[in-house]
Amino acid sequence: MNSMFRDCELLTSLDLSHLDTSLVTDMSYMFSNCNSLIELKIEFNTEKVHYMNSMFNSCSQLKELNICSFNTQFCNNFDHIFDGCKLELYLNEKNCSNLIEKNPSNINYHDVGMNL
């Protein structure tokens, strides 16, 4: 899924909540430079993902993102994942502790577990 929607600058809304990602290992640049994206619905299984670098890079219009379904325990590359973003990020802190450790202060994290 590397670069799947990269540079889709006119994309404003996307619902991928039913996309099967259970075998995916690379989500790098997936939404990078989607700078008109306002709404994104995702419920990704990320248990096998090792690369998320620049995944949401420059998604400057995206203000909220729910990644409660994410489990990033096996991911080892988050470089620039939220560069150019100012987000309210809803996640399960237990499953994403390594993501939180490596990311900038321009992201407000909200631990909601699996309850959102």
Biopython code that builds the backbone (N, CA, C, O; Angstrom):
import numpy as np
from Bio.PDB.StructureBuilder import StructureBuilder

atoms = [
    (1, "MET", "N", (0.812, -1.191, 0.000)),
    (1, "MET", "CA", (0.000, 0.000, 0.000)),
    (1, "MET", "C", (0.861, 1.262, 0.000)),
    (1, "MET", "O", (0.353, 2.374, 0.141)),
    (2, "ASN", "N", (2.144, 1.077, -0.157)),
    (2, "ASN", "CA", (3.072, 2.194, -0.215)),
    (2, "ASN", "C", (2.613, 3.161, -1.312)),
    (2, "ASN", "O", (2.420, 2.767, -2.463)),
    (3, "SER", "N", (2.442, 4.424, -0.938)),
    (3, "SER", "CA", (2.107, 5.516, -1.873)),
    (3, "SER", "C", (0.739, 5.366, -2.541)),
    (3, "SER", "O", (0.507, 5.965, -3.591)),
    (4, "MET", "N", (-0.146, 4.601, -1.973)),
    (4, "MET", "CA", (-1.441, 4.300, -2.599)),
    (4, "MET", "C", (-2.235, 5.549, -2.997)),
    (4, "MET", "O", (-2.765, 5.608, -4.107)),
    (5, "PHE", "N", (-2.327, 6.544, -2.115)),
    (5, "PHE", "CA", (-3.052, 7.780, -2.410)),
    (5, "PHE", "C", (-2.122, 8.990, -2.430)),
    (5, "PHE", "O", (-2.580, 10.131, -2.360)),
    (6, "ARG", "N", (-0.868, 8.751, -2.522)),
    (6, "ARG", "CA", (0.132, 9.825, -2.484)),
    (6, "ARG", "C", (-0.132, 10.874, -3.559)),
    (6, "ARG", "O", (-0.425, 10.550, -4.710)),
    (7, "ASP", "N", (-0.022, 12.117, -3.162)),
    (7, "ASP", "CA", (-0.194, 13.263, -4.056)),
    (7, "ASP", "C", (-1.601, 13.411, -4.634)),
    (7, "ASP", "O", (-1.770, 14.056, -5.669)),
    (8, "CYS", "N", (-2.602, 12.834, -3.995)),
    (8, "CYS", "CA", (-4.004, 13.039, -4.399)),
    (8, "CYS", "C", (-4.463, 14.354, -3.772)),
    (8, "CYS", "O", (-5.240, 14.359, -2.816)),
    (9, "GLU", "N", (-3.986, 15.444, -4.308)),
    (9, "GLU", "CA", (-4.153, 16.755, -3.712)),
    (9, "GLU", "C", (-5.587, 17.265, -3.715)),
    (9, "GLU", "O", (-5.901, 18.181, -2.955)),
    (10, "LEU", "N", (-6.462, 16.713, -4.533)),
    (10, "LEU", "CA", (-7.852, 17.161, -4.579)),
    (10, "LEU", "C", (-8.786, 16.268, -3.763)),
    (10, "LEU", "O", (-9.974, 16.569, -3.643)),
    (11, "LEU", "N", (-8.279, 15.204, -3.217)),
    (11, "LEU", "CA", (-9.069, 14.277, -2.413)),
    (11, "LEU", "C", (-9.465, 14.946, -1.098)),
    (11, "LEU", "O", (-8.600, 15.398, -0.347)),
    (12, "THR", "N", (-10.774, 15.012, -0.814)),
    (12, "THR", "CA", (-11.245, 15.676, 0.410)),
    (12, "THR", "C", (-11.795, 14.705, 1.449)),
    (12, "THR", "O", (-11.744, 14.994, 2.644)),
    (13, "SER", "N", (-12.321, 13.560, 1.015)),
    (13, "SER", "CA", (-12.934, 12.614, 1.946)),
    (13, "SER", "C", (-12.715, 11.197, 1.437)),
    (13, "SER", "O", (-12.752, 10.931, 0.235)),
    (14, "LEU", "N", (-12.485, 10.296, 2.389)),
    (14, "LEU", "CA", (-12.207, 8.915, 2.004)),
    (14, "LEU", "C", (-12.651, 7.975, 3.120)),
    (14, "LEU", "O", (-12.323, 8.190, 4.287)),
    (15, "ASP", "N", (-13.395, 6.934, 2.760)),
    (15, "ASP", "CA", (-13.828, 5.914, 3.720)),
    (15, "ASP", "C", (-13.192, 4.589, 3.332)),
    (15, "ASP", "O", (-13.587, 3.959, 2.352)),
    (16, "LEU", "N", (-12.209, 4.179, 4.110)),
    (16, "LEU", "CA", (-11.526, 2.909, 3.886)),
    (16, "LEU", "C", (-11.745, 1.960, 5.070)),
    (16, "LEU", "O", (-10.927, 1.080, 5.338)),
    (17, "SER", "N", (-12.846, 2.154, 5.758)),
    (17, "SER", "CA", (-13.099, 1.408, 6.990)),
    (17, "SER", "C", (-13.316, -0.091, 6.755)),
    (17, "SER", "O", (-13.254, -0.868, 7.707)),
    (18, "HIS", "N", (-13.564, -0.505, 5.536)),
    (18, "HIS", "CA", (-13.777, -1.926, 5.262)),
    (18, "HIS", "C", (-12.656, -2.554, 4.441)),
    (18, "HIS", "O", (-12.805, -3.665, 3.933)),
    (19, "LEU", "N", (-11.564, -1.865, 4.314)),
    (19, "LEU", "CA", (-10.425, -2.357, 3.539)),
    (19, "LEU", "C", (-9.640, -3.376, 4.362)),
    (19, "LEU", "O", (-9.263, -3.097, 5.500)),
    (20, "ASP", "N", (-9.397, -4.534, 3.802)),
    (20, "ASP", "CA", (-8.630, -5.578, 4.501)),
    (20, "ASP", "C", (-7.139, -5.298, 4.351)),
    (20, "ASP", "O", (-6.593, -5.351, 3.249)),
    (21, "THR", "N", (-6.496, -5.001, 5.458)),
    (21, "THR", "CA", (-5.065, -4.699, 5.461)),
    (21, "THR", "C", (-4.282, -5.709, 6.293)),
    (21, "THR", "O", (-3.156, -5.432, 6.706)),
    (22, "SER", "N", (-4.852, -6.844, 6.535)),
    (22, "SER", "CA", (-4.256, -7.821, 7.447)),
    (22, "SER", "C", (-2.918, -8.393, 6.965)),
    (22, "SER", "O", (-2.163, -8.925, 7.778)),
    (23, "LEU", "N", (-2.610, -8.302, 5.695)),
    (23, "LEU", "CA", (-1.342, -8.825, 5.171)),
    (23, "LEU", "C", (-0.367, -7.731, 4.759)),
    (23, "LEU", "O", (0.717, -8.022, 4.253)),
    (24, "VAL", "N", (-0.737, -6.499, 4.968)),
    (24, "VAL", "CA", (0.074, -5.360, 4.540)),
    (24, "VAL", "C", (1.275, -5.177, 5.464)),
    (24, "VAL", "O", (1.146, -5.272, 6.684)),
    (25, "THR", "N", (2.443, -4.913, 4.878)),
    (25, "THR", "CA", (3.658, -4.670, 5.647)),
    (25, "THR", "C", (4.208, -3.251, 5.471)),
    (25, "THR", "O", (5.025, -2.803, 6.276)),
    (26, "ASP", "N", (3.766, -2.538, 4.427)),
    (26, "ASP", "CA", (4.309, -1.211, 4.149)),
    (26, "ASP", "C", (3.181, -0.224, 3.829)),
    (26, "ASP", "O", (2.481, -0.373, 2.828)),
    (27, "MET", "N", (3.017, 0.781, 4.687)),
    (27, "MET", "CA", (2.026, 1.840, 4.475)),
    (27, "MET", "C", (2.703, 3.202, 4.297)),
    (27, "MET", "O", (2.066, 4.243, 4.454)),
    (28, "SER", "N", (3.972, 3.187, 3.976)),
    (28, "SER", "CA", (4.722, 4.431, 3.789)),
    (28, "SER", "C", (4.082, 5.310, 2.723)),
    (28, "SER", "O", (3.634, 4.814, 1.689)),
    (29, "TYR", "N", (4.038, 6.603, 2.974)),
    (29, "TYR", "CA", (3.560, 7.606, 2.017)),
    (29, "TYR", "C", (2.115, 7.380, 1.559)),
    (29, "TYR", "O", (1.693, 7.961, 0.560)),
    (30, "MET", "N", (1.374, 6.572, 2.251)),
    (30, "MET", "CA", (0.034, 6.192, 1.798)),
    (30, "MET", "C", (-0.871, 7.392, 1.503)),
    (30, "MET", "O", (-1.562, 7.405, 0.484)),
    (31, "PHE", "N", (-0.874, 8.394, 2.380)),
    (31, "PHE", "CA", (-1.694, 9.593, 2.194)),
    (31, "PHE", "C", (-0.837, 10.849, 2.078)),
    (31, "PHE", "O", (-1.356, 11.958, 2.201)),
    (32, "SER", "N", (0.426, 10.698, 1.851)),
    (32, "SER", "CA", (1.351, 11.821, 1.799)),
    (32, "SER", "C", (0.935, 12.836, 0.733)),
    (32, "SER", "O", (0.606, 12.475, -0.397)),
    (33, "ASN", "N", (0.959, 14.099, 1.115)),
    (33, "ASN", "CA", (0.614, 15.219, 0.232)),
    (33, "ASN", "C", (-0.855, 15.244, -0.180)),
    (33, "ASN", "O", (-1.199, 15.844, -1.198)),
    (34, "CYS", "N", (-1.714, 14.608, 0.588)),
    (34, "CYS", "CA", (-3.161, 14.739, 0.372)),
    (34, "CYS", "C", (-3.605, 15.960, 1.173)),
    (34, "CYS", "O", (-4.332, 15.841, 2.159)),
    (35, "ASN", "N", (-3.161, 17.124, 0.738)),
    (35, "ASN", "CA", (-3.311, 18.330, 1.532)),
    (35, "ASN", "C", (-4.704, 18.950, 1.499)),
    (35, "ASN", "O", (-4.906, 20.008, 2.094)),
    (36, "SER", "N", (-5.668, 18.331, 0.829)),
    (36, "SER", "CA", (-7.061, 18.774, 0.880)),
    (36, "SER", "C", (-7.932, 17.791, 1.658)),
    (36, "SER", "O", (-9.134, 18.006, 1.814)),
    (37, "LEU", "N", (-7.328, 16.728, 2.137)),
    (37, "LEU", "CA", (-8.069, 15.693, 2.851)),
    (37, "LEU", "C", (-8.587, 16.233, 4.181)),
    (37, "LEU", "O", (-7.809, 16.666, 5.032)),
    (38, "ILE", "N", (-9.914, 16.202, 4.351)),
    (38, "ILE", "CA", (-10.563, 16.714, 5.555)),
    (38, "ILE", "C", (-11.079, 15.574, 6.424)),
    (38, "ILE", "O", (-11.026, 15.647, 7.652)),
    (39, "GLU", "N", (-11.575, 14.527, 5.784)),
    (39, "GLU", "CA", (-12.161, 13.413, 6.518)),
    (39, "GLU", "C", (-11.595, 12.089, 6.014)),
    (39, "GLU", "O", (-11.585, 11.815, 4.814)),
    (40, "LEU", "N", (-11.127, 11.277, 6.952)),
    (40, "LEU", "CA", (-10.563, 9.976, 6.624)),
    (40, "LEU", "C", (-11.056, 8.958, 7.634)),
    (40, "LEU", "O", (-10.811, 9.089, 8.833)),
    (41, "LYS", "N", (-11.750, 7.946, 7.144)),
    (41, "LYS", "CA", (-12.228, 6.856, 7.997)),
    (41, "LYS", "C", (-11.419, 5.609, 7.674)),
    (41, "LYS", "O", (-11.471, 5.078, 6.565)),
    (42, "ILE", "N", (-10.660, 5.153, 8.687)),
    (42, "ILE", "CA", (-9.838, 3.959, 8.511)),
    (42, "ILE", "C", (-9.962, 3.070, 9.738)),
    (42, "ILE", "O", (-10.020, 3.547, 10.871)),
    (43, "GLU", "N", (-10.000, 1.789, 9.490)),
    (43, "GLU", "CA", (-9.981, 0.793, 10.562)),
    (43, "GLU", "C", (-8.991, -0.293, 10.142)),
    (43, "GLU", "O", (-9.352, -1.454, 9.948)),
    (44, "PHE", "N", (-7.754, 0.117, 10.011)),
    (44, "PHE", "CA", (-6.726, -0.769, 9.477)),
    (44, "PHE", "C", (-6.209, -1.751, 10.515)),
    (44, "PHE", "O", (-6.013, -1.409, 11.681)),
    (45, "ASN", "N", (-5.996, -2.964, 10.069)),
    (45, "ASN", "CA", (-5.256, -3.959, 10.839)),
    (45, "ASN", "C", (-3.791, -3.715, 10.481)),
    (45, "ASN", "O", (-3.379, -3.944, 9.344)),
    (46, "THR", "N", (-3.021, -3.258, 11.440)),
    (46, "THR", "CA", (-1.626, -2.899, 11.165)),
    (46, "THR", "C", (-0.633, -3.815, 11.880)),
    (46, "THR", "O", (0.537, -3.464, 12.037)),
    (47, "GLU", "N", (-1.088, -4.960, 12.301)),
    (47, "GLU", "CA", (-0.231, -5.854, 13.081)),
    (47, "GLU", "C", (1.012, -6.336, 12.342)),
    (47, "GLU", "O", (2.001, -6.698, 12.980)),
    (48, "LYS", "N", (0.982, -6.347, 11.007)),
    (48, "LYS", "CA", (2.143, -6.797, 10.231)),
    (48, "LYS", "C", (2.899, -5.651, 9.569)),
    (48, "LYS", "O", (3.876, -5.880, 8.856)),
    (49, "VAL", "N", (2.457, -4.434, 9.800)),
    (49, "VAL", "CA", (3.078, -3.274, 9.161)),
    (49, "VAL", "C", (4.396, -2.938, 9.851)),
    (49, "VAL", "O", (4.460, -2.804, 11.073)),
    (50, "HIS", "N", (5.446, -2.805, 9.040)),
    (50, "HIS", "CA", (6.776, -2.440, 9.529)),
    (50, "HIS", "C", (7.147, -1.007, 9.161)),
    (50, "HIS", "O", (8.031, -0.423, 9.787)),
    (51, "TYR", "N", (6.488, -0.430, 8.158)),
    (51, "TYR", "CA", (6.849, 0.901, 7.669)),
    (51, "TYR", "C", (5.611, 1.797, 7.574)),
    (51, "TYR", "O", (4.654, 1.493, 6.862)),
    (52, "MET", "N", (5.660, 2.905, 8.308)),
    (52, "MET", "CA", (4.613, 3.922, 8.242)),
    (52, "MET", "C", (5.224, 5.301, 8.010)),
    (52, "MET", "O", (4.567, 6.315, 8.248)),
    (53, "ASN", "N", (6.445, 5.349, 7.559)),
    (53, "ASN", "CA", (7.098, 6.633, 7.367)),
    (53, "ASN", "C", (6.330, 7.506, 6.366)),
    (53, "ASN", "O", (5.908, 7.047, 5.305)),
    (54, "SER", "N", (6.168, 8.763, 6.738)),
    (54, "SER", "CA", (5.485, 9.772, 5.919)),
    (54, "SER", "C", (4.055, 9.389, 5.538)),
    (54, "SER", "O", (3.528, 9.899, 4.550)),
    (55, "MET", "N", (3.435, 8.521, 6.286)),
    (55, "MET", "CA", (2.092, 8.025, 5.949)),
    (55, "MET", "C", (1.061, 9.150, 5.806)),
    (55, "MET", "O", (0.254, 9.128, 4.876)),
    (56, "PHE", "N", (1.079, 10.126, 6.711)),
    (56, "PHE", "CA", (0.129, 11.239, 6.676)),
    (56, "PHE", "C", (0.844, 12.579, 6.457)),
    (56, "PHE", "O", (0.280, 13.636, 6.741)),
    (57, "ASN", "N", (2.036, 12.536, 5.973)),
    (57, "ASN", "CA", (2.843, 13.734, 5.751)),
    (57, "ASN", "C", (2.088, 14.758, 4.891)),
    (57, "ASN", "O", (1.576, 14.428, 3.821)),
    (58, "SER", "N", (2.028, 15.989, 5.372)),
    (58, "SER", "CA", (1.403, 17.113, 4.659)),
    (58, "SER", "C", (-0.108, 16.985, 4.484)),
    (58, "SER", "O", (-0.671, 17.568, 3.557)),
    (59, "CYS", "N", (-0.760, 16.241, 5.347)),
    (59, "CYS", "CA", (-2.234, 16.217, 5.365)),
    (59, "CYS", "C", (-2.699, 17.375, 6.249)),
    (59, "CYS", "O", (-3.290, 17.161, 7.308)),
    (60, "SER", "N", (-2.431, 18.576, 5.814)),
    (60, "SER", "CA", (-2.589, 19.777, 6.639)),
    (60, "SER", "C", (-4.036, 20.135, 6.962)),
    (60, "SER", "O", (-4.284, 20.832, 7.946)),
    (61, "GLN", "N", (-4.986, 19.683, 6.174)),
    (61, "GLN", "CA", (-6.397, 19.987, 6.429)),
    (61, "GLN", "C", (-7.084, 18.950, 7.320)),
    (61, "GLN", "O", (-8.197, 19.172, 7.799)),
    (62, "LEU", "N", (-6.427, 17.841, 7.533)),
    (62, "LEU", "CA", (-6.968, 16.777, 8.382)),
    (62, "LEU", "C", (-6.761, 17.183, 9.839)),
    (62, "LEU", "O", (-5.623, 17.291, 10.297)),
    (63, "LYS", "N", (-7.845, 17.406, 10.561)),
    (63, "LYS", "CA", (-7.755, 17.906, 11.937)),
    (63, "LYS", "C", (-7.973, 16.816, 12.982)),
    (63, "LYS", "O", (-7.486, 16.938, 14.107)),
    (64, "GLU", "N", (-8.698, 15.750, 12.630)),
    (64, "GLU", "CA", (-8.945, 14.624, 13.535)),
    (64, "GLU", "C", (-8.703, 13.322, 12.800)),
    (64, "GLU", "O", (-8.996, 13.189, 11.612)),
    (65, "LEU", "N", (-8.158, 12.360, 13.539)),
    (65, "LEU", "CA", (-7.911, 11.054, 12.951)),
    (65, "LEU", "C", (-8.071, 9.979, 14.013)),
    (65, "LEU", "O", (-7.447, 10.041, 15.073)),
    (66, "ASN", "N", (-8.904, 9.001, 13.724)),
    (66, "ASN", "CA", (-9.130, 7.878, 14.628)),
    (66, "ASN", "C", (-8.321, 6.684, 14.122)),
    (66, "ASN", "O", (-8.608, 6.125, 13.064)),
    (67, "ILE", "N", (-7.308, 6.309, 14.897)),
    (67, "ILE", "CA", (-6.512, 5.123, 14.550)),
    (67, "ILE", "C", (-6.581, 4.093, 15.689)),
    (67, "ILE", "O", (-5.604, 3.402, 15.979)),
    (68, "CYS", "N", (-7.741, 4.010, 16.318)),
    (68, "CYS", "CA", (-7.922, 3.068, 17.437)),
    (68, "CYS", "C", (-7.683, 1.620, 17.027)),
    (68, "CYS", "O", (-7.329, 0.793, 17.868)),
    (69, "SER", "N", (-7.867, 1.308, 15.775)),
    (69, "SER", "CA", (-7.658, -0.069, 15.307)),
    (69, "SER", "C", (-6.182, -0.402, 15.108)),
    (69, "SER", "O", (-5.829, -1.572, 14.959)),
    (70, "PHE", "N", (-5.316, 0.613, 15.102)),
    (70, "PHE", "CA", (-3.896, 0.387, 14.838)),
    (70, "PHE", "C", (-3.210, -0.347, 15.992)),
    (70, "PHE", "O", (-3.472, -0.089, 17.166)),
    (71, "ASN", "N", (-2.332, -1.260, 15.617)),
    (71, "ASN", "CA", (-1.391, -1.875, 16.550)),
    (71, "ASN", "C", (-0.024, -1.709, 15.901)),
    (71, "ASN", "O", (0.286, -2.364, 14.906)),
    (72, "THR", "N", (0.783, -0.831, 16.469)),
    (72, "THR", "CA", (2.061, -0.485, 15.841)),
    (72, "THR", "C", (3.262, -1.152, 16.509)),
    (72, "THR", "O", (4.401, -0.739, 16.285)),
    (73, "GLN", "N", (3.025, -2.157, 17.308)),
    (73, "GLN", "CA", (4.099, -2.775, 18.080)),
    (73, "GLN", "C", (5.215, -3.362, 17.217)),
    (73, "GLN", "O", (6.348, -3.462, 17.689)),
    (74, "PHE", "N", (4.941, -3.750, 15.981)),
    (74, "PHE", "CA", (5.975, -4.319, 15.117)),
    (74, "PHE", "C", (6.479, -3.338, 14.067)),
    (74, "PHE", "O", (7.345, -3.673, 13.260)),
    (75, "CYS", "N", (5.935, -2.130, 14.082)),
    (75, "CYS", "CA", (6.390, -1.108, 13.142)),
    (75, "CYS", "C", (7.687, -0.502, 13.663)),
    (75, "CYS", "O", (7.798, -0.175, 14.845)),
    (76, "ASN", "N", (8.663, -0.356, 12.776)),
    (76, "ASN", "CA", (9.951, 0.185, 13.200)),
    (76, "ASN", "C", (10.351, 1.454, 12.444)),
    (76, "ASN", "O", (11.478, 1.925, 12.597)),
    (77, "ASN", "N", (9.456, 2.014, 11.634)),
    (77, "ASN", "CA", (9.783, 3.255, 10.951)),
    (77, "ASN", "C", (8.562, 4.165, 10.883)),
    (77, "ASN", "O", (7.630, 3.930, 10.113)),
    (78, "PHE", "N", (8.591, 5.210, 11.709)),
    (78, "PHE", "CA", (7.540, 6.228, 11.731)),
    (78, "PHE", "C", (8.063, 7.579, 11.275)),
    (78, "PHE", "O", (7.391, 8.591, 11.478)),
    (79, "ASP", "N", (9.230, 7.626, 10.671)),
    (79, "ASP", "CA", (9.840, 8.899, 10.304)),
    (79, "ASP", "C", (8.862, 9.781, 9.524)),
    (79, "ASP", "O", (8.291, 9.351, 8.521)),
    (80, "HIS", "N", (8.679, 10.997, 9.986)),
    (80, "HIS", "CA", (7.885, 12.019, 9.301)),
    (80, "HIS", "C", (6.408, 11.641, 9.130)),
    (80, "HIS", "O", (5.729, 12.209, 8.275)),
    (81, "ILE", "N", (5.907, 10.708, 9.914)),
    (81, "ILE", "CA", (4.535, 10.219, 9.730)),
    (81, "ILE", "C", (3.487, 11.334, 9.792)),
    (81, "ILE", "O", (2.504, 11.298, 9.052)),
    (82, "PHE", "N", (3.689, 12.321, 10.668)),
    (82, "PHE", "CA", (2.725, 13.411, 10.809)),
    (82, "PHE", "C", (3.315, 14.783, 10.512)),
    (82, "PHE", "O", (2.774, 15.792, 10.964)),
    (83, "ASP", "N", (4.395, 14.841, 9.774)),
    (83, "ASP", "CA", (4.980, 16.142, 9.423)),
    (83, "ASP", "C", (3.969, 16.974, 8.628)),
    (83, "ASP", "O", (3.308, 16.465, 7.723)),
    (84, "GLY", "N", (3.862, 18.237, 8.973)),
    (84, "GLY", "CA", (2.946, 19.121, 8.263)),
    (84, "GLY", "C", (1.503, 18.971, 8.708)),
    (84, "GLY", "O", (0.602, 19.502, 8.059)),
    (85, "CYS", "N", (1.267, 18.259, 9.800)),
    (85, "CYS", "CA", (-0.088, 18.037, 10.321)),
    (85, "CYS", "C", (-0.221, 18.692, 11.692)),
    (85, "CYS", "O", (0.764, 18.866, 12.409)),
    (86, "LYS", "N", (-1.431, 19.045, 12.037)),
    (86, "LYS", "CA", (-1.783, 19.454, 13.399)),
    (86, "LYS", "C", (-3.060, 18.692, 13.705)),
    (86, "LYS", "O", (-4.149, 19.094, 13.297)),
    (87, "LEU", "N", (-2.914, 17.586, 14.428)),
    (87, "LEU", "CA", (-3.996, 16.620, 14.579)),
    (87, "LEU", "C", (-4.441, 16.388, 16.004)),
    (87, "LEU", "O", (-3.663, 16.501, 16.952)),
    (88, "GLU", "N", (-5.721, 16.059, 16.129)),
    (88, "GLU", "CA", (-6.266, 15.427, 17.313)),
    (88, "GLU", "C", (-6.295, 13.949, 16.932)),
    (88, "GLU", "O", (-7.072, 13.541, 16.069)),
    (89, "LEU", "N", (-5.455, 13.159, 17.572)),
    (89, "LEU", "CA", (-5.283, 11.761, 17.197)),
    (89, "LEU", "C", (-5.873, 10.858, 18.273)),
    (89, "LEU", "O", (-5.462, 10.897, 19.433)),
    (90, "TYR", "N", (-6.839, 10.052, 17.870)),
    (90, "TYR", "CA", (-7.518, 9.129, 18.779)),
    (90, "TYR", "C", (-6.957, 7.727, 18.544)),
    (90, "TYR", "O", (-6.991, 7.208, 17.429)),
    (91, "LEU", "N", (-6.443, 7.128, 19.617)),
    (91, "LEU", "CA", (-5.786, 5.830, 19.478)),
    (91, "LEU", "C", (-5.909, 5.004, 20.749)),
    (91, "LEU", "O", (-6.357, 5.483, 21.791)),
    (92, "ASN", "N", (-5.500, 3.755, 20.629)),
    (92, "ASN", "CA", (-5.377, 2.856, 21.768)),
    (92, "ASN", "C", (-3.920, 2.933, 22.194)),
    (92, "ASN", "O", (-3.047, 2.320, 21.580)),
    (93, "GLU", "N", (-3.670, 3.689, 23.245)),
    (93, "GLU", "CA", (-2.301, 3.956, 23.679)),
    (93, "GLU", "C", (-1.510, 2.671, 23.948)),
    (93, "GLU", "O", (-0.310, 2.612, 23.678)),
    (94, "LYS", "N", (-2.162, 1.675, 24.464)),
    (94, "LYS", "CA", (-1.502, 0.404, 24.763)),
    (94, "LYS", "C", (-0.913, -0.227, 23.496)),
    (94, "LYS", "O", (0.177, -0.797, 23.541)),
    (95, "ASN", "N", (-1.613, -0.132, 22.389)),
    (95, "ASN", "CA", (-1.171, -0.737, 21.135)),
    (95, "ASN", "C", (-0.285, 0.169, 20.289)),
    (95, "ASN", "O", (0.249, -0.264, 19.268)),
    (96, "CYS", "N", (-0.125, 1.415, 20.704)),
    (96, "CYS", "CA", (0.632, 2.383, 19.893)),
    (96, "CYS", "C", (1.686, 3.137, 20.698)),
    (96, "CYS", "O", (2.048, 4.256, 20.336)),
    (97, "SER", "N", (2.171, 2.558, 21.755)),
    (97, "SER", "CA", (3.125, 3.275, 22.611)),
    (97, "SER", "C", (4.394, 3.667, 21.857)),
    (97, "SER", "O", (4.938, 4.746, 22.094)),
    (98, "ASN", "N", (4.875, 2.814, 20.954)),
    (98, "ASN", "CA", (6.087, 3.155, 20.207)),
    (98, "ASN", "C", (5.843, 4.280, 19.195)),
    (98, "ASN", "O", (6.769, 5.025, 18.876)),
    (99, "LEU", "N", (4.638, 4.413, 18.697)),
    (99, "LEU", "CA", (4.285, 5.518, 17.806)),
    (99, "LEU", "C", (4.294, 6.833, 18.581)),
    (99, "LEU", "O", (4.830, 7.832, 18.101)),
    (100, "ILE", "N", (3.717, 6.837, 19.752)),
    (100, "ILE", "CA", (3.651, 8.041, 20.578)),
    (100, "ILE", "C", (5.048, 8.517, 20.970)),
    (100, "ILE", "O", (5.310, 9.720, 20.981)),
    (101, "GLU", "N", (5.925, 7.609, 21.284)),
    (101, "GLU", "CA", (7.292, 7.940, 21.700)),
    (101, "GLU", "C", (8.081, 8.676, 20.630)),
    (101, "GLU", "O", (8.967, 9.467, 20.955)),
    (102, "LYS", "N", (7.777, 8.432, 19.359)),
    (102, "LYS", "CA", (8.608, 8.946, 18.267)),
    (102, "LYS", "C", (7.999, 10.118, 17.512)),
    (102, "LYS", "O", (8.500, 10.480, 16.448)),
    (103, "ASN", "N", (6.940, 10.717, 18.026)),
    (103, "ASN", "CA", (6.269, 11.732, 17.226)),
    (103, "ASN", "C", (6.219, 13.101, 17.865)),
    (103, "ASN", "O", (6.361, 13.243, 19.079)),
    (104, "PRO", "N", (6.015, 14.112, 17.028)),
    (104, "PRO", "CA", (6.173, 15.505, 17.437)),
    (104, "PRO", "C", (5.056, 16.023, 18.338)),
    (104, "PRO", "O", (4.014, 15.392, 18.510)),
    (105, "SER", "N", (5.315, 17.178, 18.894)),
    (105, "SER", "CA", (4.378, 17.804, 19.812)),
    (105, "SER", "C", (3.177, 18.439, 19.112)),
    (105, "SER", "O", (2.242, 18.873, 19.786)),
    (106, "ASN", "N", (3.175, 18.505, 17.790)),
    (106, "ASN", "CA", (2.039, 19.094, 17.081)),
    (106, "ASN", "C", (0.843, 18.142, 16.995)),
    (106, "ASN", "O", (-0.169, 18.467, 16.374)),
    (107, "ILE", "N", (0.962, 16.973, 17.616)),
    (107, "ILE", "CA", (-0.106, 15.982, 17.640)),
    (107, "ILE", "C", (-0.637, 15.880, 19.062)),
    (107, "ILE", "O", (0.130, 15.676, 20.002)),
    (108, "ASN", "N", (-1.950, 16.022, 19.219)),
    (108, "ASN", "CA", (-2.587, 15.836, 20.516)),
    (108, "ASN", "C", (-3.147, 14.415, 20.576)),
    (108, "ASN", "O", (-4.072, 14.068, 19.841)),
    (109, "TYR", "N", (-2.585, 13.621, 21.442)),
    (109, "TYR", "CA", (-2.992, 12.224, 21.564)),
    (109, "TYR", "C", (-4.123, 12.068, 22.559)),
    (109, "TYR", "O", (-4.119, 12.683, 23.626)),
    (110, "HIS", "N", (-5.095, 11.236, 22.199)),
    (110, "HIS", "CA", (-6.223, 10.926, 23.062)),
    (110, "HIS", "C", (-6.333, 9.406, 23.157)),
    (110, "HIS", "O", (-6.652, 8.736, 22.175)),
    (111, "ASP", "N", (-6.071, 8.876, 24.333)),
    (111, "ASP", "CA", (-6.180, 7.428, 24.537)),
    (111, "ASP", "C", (-7.644, 7.077, 24.770)),
    (111, "ASP", "O", (-8.203, 7.378, 25.824)),
    (112, "VAL", "N", (-8.244, 6.455, 23.802)),
    (112, "VAL", "CA", (-9.641, 6.045, 23.931)),
    (112, "VAL", "C", (-9.766, 4.528, 23.822)),
    (112, "VAL", "O", (-10.874, 3.996, 23.740)),
    (113, "GLY", "N", (-8.641, 3.842, 23.822)),
    (113, "GLY", "CA", (-8.689, 2.383, 23.722)),
    (113, "GLY", "C", (-9.437, 1.972, 22.482)),
    (113, "GLY", "O", (-9.161, 2.469, 21.391)),
    (114, "MET", "N", (-10.364, 1.087, 22.635)),
    (114, "MET", "CA", (-11.181, 0.615, 21.514)),
    (114, "MET", "C", (-12.604, 1.169, 21.617)),
    (114, "MET", "O", (-13.520, 0.610, 21.013)),
    (115, "ASN", "N", (-12.808, 2.249, 22.363)),
    (115, "ASN", "CA", (-14.149, 2.719, 22.686)),
    (115, "ASN", "C", (-14.655, 3.873, 21.842)),
    (115, "ASN", "O", (-15.674, 4.464, 22.198)),
    (116, "LEU", "N", (-14.020, 4.218, 20.776)),
    (116, "LEU", "CA", (-14.499, 5.346, 19.957)),
    (116, "LEU", "C", (-15.254, 4.817, 18.765)),
    (116, "LEU", "O", (-15.741, 5.596, 17.947)),
]
sb = StructureBuilder()
sb.init_structure("model")
sb.init_model(0)
sb.init_chain("A")
sb.init_seg("    ")
for serial, (resi, resn, name, xyz) in enumerate(atoms, 1):
    if name == "N":
        sb.init_residue(resn, " ", resi, " ")
    sb.init_atom(name, np.array(xyz, "f"), 0.0, 1.0, " ", f" {name:<3s}", serial, name[0])
structure = sb.get_structure()
